[in-house]
Amino acid sequence: MTSIKDDHDEQGRQSQWEAAWEVLAPVTDLITPMAVRVAASLGLTDLMAGDAVPVEELARRSGTNADALGRLLRHLVCRGVFTEPEPGRFAVNGPAALLASGHPSGMRAQLDLGGFGGQMDLAFVGLLHTVRTGQPAWETVFGASFWHHLAATPEMSVSFDAMMAGGADYVTDAAEGYDWSGVRHVVDVGGGTGALLAEVLRTHPDIRATLVDLPDTVDRGRQYLVERGLDARCEFAGQSFFDPLPAGGDAYVLRRVAHDWGDDDAVRILRRCADAAGQHGRVVLIESHGTSGDDPAMFAEMNLRMLVLSGGRERTTEDYVALAAKAGLAVADVHSTPLGHVILDCAPLGP
């Protein structure tokens, strides 16, 4: 393997390879992202427990090979994650502390290669397939489509539900972003384990709720609400949201659901909500983005990510307005929340 040093001539000038590498290295490095994910998966920050730990002891705690672990950590130290205060002893620094299990950011779970977050990132090894075909890469990487894979892999489904419920500040932001006055019964469609409903029920004691999601997820949601003493005010519907939904709700909420699906399926879901809401109910769309202008880089990344995973897409507010119209809904109000959710309040178009 050619070294950078070897690519200098006797006058110290850069080779074309070195000059190109300096430009492209920041966007081509796969080693560091995987090394961080391995450190998260092994729980190295937790295992160090705030102390400088000899690599042999850290290998024993993590069930790894000491030589390989040392090479991993030295690479990360050079990238500013972890420190090596003395040879062969490693410790946590600021960036490494973000990988602690108890950190409120939830970064360790998101990066864990054994959980949904890490598996989601691994799907990108099939990106070439997606770009060539326009189809999700998930099936080519894992052998089944995204939703079928989750259904057939209970531990991955649990991890997915946990990630969707994570970020308490974002859940609170979404719940506080809608005016629930006048709502007596809220139906959370594709509501996961009930994190949003729990926040709404906690802050609005007069509201009742229905949680709609697939049966296993709803069972976990029931337990989540039982633990918070809120289950008596909630009904549970273990079903697909492509099937007719429980009728009679005042507000049918879709939080970060529509972006998981292509346009045709998203319209089908919205029509189910519109049908169940009838002439007097509302359909409330809560999404993470409403315009590519707010954060173009994040919008572009998520737009690509949704295609690779499930064939979904990020959309602008105008896109959602058009989807709602196809589903027989008119968008009565659009506004953003402090943490960047976009909330669209939809009503039936009428006869």
C-alpha positions in Angstrom: 0.0 0.0 0.0 1.4 3.4 -1.0 1.9 5.8 1.9 1.4 9.5 1.8 5.1 10.0 2.5 6.0 7.9 -0.5 3.9 10.2 -2.7 6.1 13.2 -2.0 9.0 13.8 -4.4 12.4 14.9 -3.3 11.3 18.5 -3.3 8.4 17.7 -1.0 5.7 18.4 -3.5 2.4 16.6 -3.3 1.5 13.8 -5.7 -1.8 14.0 -7.5 -3.1 11.1 -5.3 -2.3 12.9 -2.1 -3.9 16.2 -3.3 -7.0 14.3 -4.3 -7.1 12.4 -1.1 -7.1 15.5 1.0 -10.1 16.8 -0.8 -12.1 13.5 -0.9 -11.1 11.9 2.4 -13.7 13.7 4.6 -16.5 12.4 2.4 -15.1 8.9 1.6 -13.9 7.6 5.0 -15.8 4.5 5.9 -13.4 3.4 8.6 -14.2 6.0 11.2 -18.0 5.8 11.0 -17.8 2.0 11.4 -15.3 2.3 14.3 -17.6 4.6 16.1 -20.5 2.2 15.6 -18.4 -0.7 16.9 -17.5 1.3 20.0 -21.2 2.1 20.5 -22.2 -1.6 20.0 -19.6 -2.8 22.5 -20.6 -0.1 25.1 -17.0 1.0 25.5 -18.0 4.3 27.1 -20.0 2.5 29.8 -17.3 -0.1 30.4 -14.7 2.5 31.0 -16.9 4.0 33.8 -15.0 7.3 33.8 -11.6 5.8 34.4 -8.5 5.2 32.2 -8.7 1.4 31.6 -5.9 -0.8 30.3 -6.8 -2.2 26.9 -6.4 -5.8 28.2 -8.9 -5.1 30.9 -11.3 -3.4 28.5 -11.0 -6.3 26.1 -11.9 -8.6 29.0 -14.9 -6.5 29.9 -16.1 -6.3 26.3 -15.3 -9.8 25.2 -13.0 -8.7 22.4 -9.5 -9.2 21.2 -7.1 -6.8 23.0 -4.8 -6.2 20.0 -7.8 -5.5 17.7 -9.5 -3.3 20.3 -6.4 -1.3 20.8 -6.1 -0.6 17.1 -9.7 0.4 17.0 -9.3 2.8 19.9 -6.1 4.4 18.6 -7.8 5.1 15.4 -10.7 6.8 17.2 -8.3 8.7 19.5 -6.7 10.2 16.3 -10.2 11.3 15.3 -10.9 12.9 18.6 -13.1 10.2 20.1 -11.7 8.7 23.4 -8.2 9.5 24.7 -5.1 7.6 25.5 -3.6 9.4 28.6 -0.8 6.9 28.8 0.2 4.1 26.4 -2.2 1.2 26.4 -4.8 2.9 28.7 -7.9 4.5 27.2 -10.5 6.9 28.7 -13.6 8.7 27.8 -13.6 12.3 26.5 -16.4 14.6 25.5 -17.3 13.0 22.2 -17.0 9.5 23.6 -19.3 10.5 26.5 -22.1 10.9 24.0 -22.0 7.2 23.5 -23.0 6.4 27.0 -26.2 4.3 27.4 -27.8 6.9 29.7 -27.1 9.9 27.5 -30.3 11.7 26.7 -29.4 11.9 23.0 -29.8 8.1 22.6 -26.8 8.0 20.3 -25.6 4.6 21.5 -28.8 2.9 20.6 -28.9 4.8 17.3 -25.4 3.6 16.3 -25.6 0.1 17.8 -25.0 -2.3 14.9 -27.1 -5.0 16.6 -30.1 -2.7 16.7 -32.3 -0.9 14.2 -30.2 2.2 14.0 -27.0 0.4 13.0 -28.9 -1.9 10.7 -30.5 1.1 9.0 -27.1 2.4 8.2 -25.8 -0.9 6.9 -28.6 -0.9 4.4 -26.6 1.8 2.5 -24.2 -0.9 1.2 -27.0 -1.5 -1.3 -27.2 2.2 -2.4 -25.9 1.4 -5.9 -29.0 -0.9 -6.3 -31.3 1.9 -5.3 -29.8 4.5 -7.6 -29.8 2.1 -10.5 -33.4 0.9 -10.0 -35.2 3.5 -7.9 -36.1 0.7 -5.4 -35.3 0.4 -1.7 -31.9 -1.3 -0.9 -33.2 -3.0 2.3 -34.4 -6.1 0.6 -31.2 -6.7 -1.3 -29.2 -6.3 1.8 -31.3 -8.2 4.4 -33.3 -10.5 2.2 -36.8 -9.1 2.8 -38.5 -5.8 2.4 -38.2 -3.3 5.2 -41.6 -3.9 6.9 -41.6 -7.7 6.3 -38.1 -7.8 7.9 -39.3 -5.9 11.0 -42.3 -8.2 11.3 -40.2 -11.3 11.0 -37.5 -10.1 13.4 -39.0 -9.4 16.8 -35.9 -8.0 18.4 -35.4 -5.6 15.4 -39.1 -4.6 15.7 -38.6 -3.8 19.4 -35.5 -1.8 18.6 -37.4 0.1 15.8 -40.3 1.0 18.2 -37.8 2.2 20.8 -36.0 4.4 18.4 -39.3 5.9 17.1 -40.3 6.6 20.7 -36.9 8.1 21.6 -36.0 11.7 22.1 -38.4 12.9 24.8 -37.8 16.5 23.9 -39.0 15.8 20.4 -42.1 14.0 21.6 -43.0 16.9 23.9 -42.4 19.3 21.1 -44.8 17.4 18.8 -47.4 17.1 21.5 -47.2 20.8 22.4 -47.3 21.9 18.8 -51.0 21.2 18.3 -53.9 22.9 19.9 -55.9 20.0 21.5 -58.7 22.2 22.8 -62.0 20.8 21.6 -60.5 17.4 21.1 -62.1 14.7 23.2 -60.8 11.6 21.5 -57.5 11.4 19.7 -56.5 8.4 17.5 -52.8 8.0 17.0 -52.4 6.1 13.7 -49.1 4.2 13.5 -48.5 5.5 17.0 -45.8 3.0 17.9 -45.6 2.3 21.6 -47.6 5.3 22.5 -45.0 8.0 23.4 -46.9 10.8 21.8 -50.3 9.7 23.3 -48.7 9.4 26.7 -47.6 13.0 26.5 -51.0 14.2 25.3 -52.9 12.2 27.9 -50.6 13.4 30.7 -51.1 17.1 29.9 -54.8 16.9 28.9 -56.7 14.9 31.6 -60.1 15.2 29.7 -58.9 13.5 26.5 -59.3 9.9 25.7 -57.3 8.1 23.1 -56.9 5.1 20.7 -53.5 3.7 19.8 -53.4 2.1 16.3 -50.5 0.0 15.2 -49.6 -3.6 14.4 -50.5 -6.1 17.2 -47.1 -6.7 18.7 -46.3 -3.0 18.8 -49.7 -2.2 20.3 -49.0 -4.8 23.1 -45.8 -2.9 23.9 -47.7 0.4 23.8 -50.3 -1.0 26.2 -47.6 -1.9 28.7 -45.9 1.6 28.2 -49.2 3.3 29.1 -49.9 0.9 32.0 -46.6 1.9 33.5 -47.6 5.5 33.3 -51.1 5.0 34.7 -52.7 6.1 31.5 -54.1 2.9 30.0 -57.6 3.4 31.5 -58.1 6.4 29.1 -56.8 4.6 26.0 -58.2 1.9 23.7 -56.0 -0.3 21.6 -56.4 -1.4 18.0 -53.8 -3.9 16.8 -54.1 -3.6 13.0 -52.7 -2.3 9.8 -53.5 1.4 9.0 -54.2 0.3 5.4 -57.4 -1.3 6.9 -60.5 0.6 8.0 -59.6 2.6 11.2 -61.7 2.9 14.4 -64.3 5.6 13.7 -65.5 8.5 15.9 -62.3 10.2 16.8 -62.0 14.0 16.8 -58.3 14.0 15.6 -56.5 11.3 13.7 -52.7 11.9 14.1 -50.0 10.6 11.8 -46.7 11.5 13.4 -43.7 10.7 11.1 -45.7 8.1 9.3 -46.3 9.5 5.8 -42.6 10.0 5.0 -42.1 6.2 5.4 -44.2 5.6 2.3 -44.3 6.5 -1.4 -47.1 8.8 -2.6 -49.7 6.1 -3.5 -49.4 4.4 -0.1 -49.3 7.7 1.7 -52.6 8.7 0.1 -54.2 5.3 1.0 -53.3 5.9 4.7 -54.6 9.5 4.6 -57.9 8.2 3.0 -58.3 5.7 5.8 -57.9 8.6 8.3 -60.3 10.8 6.4 -62.9 8.1 6.2 -62.7 7.4 9.9 -62.7 11.1 10.8 -65.9 11.7 8.8 -67.2 15.2 8.2 -66.4 16.5 11.7 -63.0 15.1 12.6 -59.5 16.3 11.8 -56.5 14.6 10.3 -53.2 15.9 11.8 -50.0 15.3 10.0 -46.8 15.8 12.1 -43.6 15.5 10.1 -39.9 16.5 10.7 -39.6 18.6 7.5 -41.9 21.0 5.6 -39.4 22.6 3.4 -36.0 21.8 1.9 -35.0 25.4 2.6 -34.8 25.1 6.4 -31.9 22.6 6.4 -31.1 21.5 2.9 -28.5 19.0 3.9 -30.7 17.2 6.4 -33.7 17.2 4.0 -31.5 15.7 1.3 -30.0 13.1 3.6 -33.4 12.0 4.9 -34.9 12.0 1.5 -32.3 9.6 0.3 -32.5 7.5 3.5 -36.2 7.0 3.2 -35.8 5.8 -0.4 -33.0 3.3 0.6 -35.0 1.9 3.6 -38.6 1.7 2.6 -39.3 3.6 -0.6 -40.6 6.6 1.3 -39.6 10.2 0.8 -39.3 13.5 2.6 -41.8 16.1 1.3 -42.3 19.9 1.3 -45.4 21.4 2.7 -46.7 21.8 -0.8 -46.2 18.1 -1.4 -48.3 17.3 1.7 -51.0 19.7 0.7 -51.2 17.8 -2.7 -51.3 14.4 -1.0 -54.1 15.6 1.4 -56.2 16.8 -1.6 -55.9 13.4 -3.2 -57.1 11.8 0.0 -60.2 14.2 0.2 -58.6 16.5 2.7 -57.9 20.3 2.8 -55.1 21.7 4.8 -56.6 24.3 7.1 -53.4 25.3 9.0 -49.7 24.7 8.8 -47.1 25.8 11.4 -43.7 24.8 12.7 -42.7 24.0 16.2 -39.6 25.2 18.1 -37.7 21.9 17.4 -38.6 21.8 13.7 -41.7 19.7 13.4 -44.2 20.8 10.8 -47.8 20.2 11.7 -50.6 20.2 9.1 -54.2 20.4 10.4 -56.5 18.8 7.7 -60.2 18.8 7.4 -62.6 17.0 4.9 -63.0 18.8 1.6 -66.7 18.4 1.9 -69.3 17.2 -0.6 
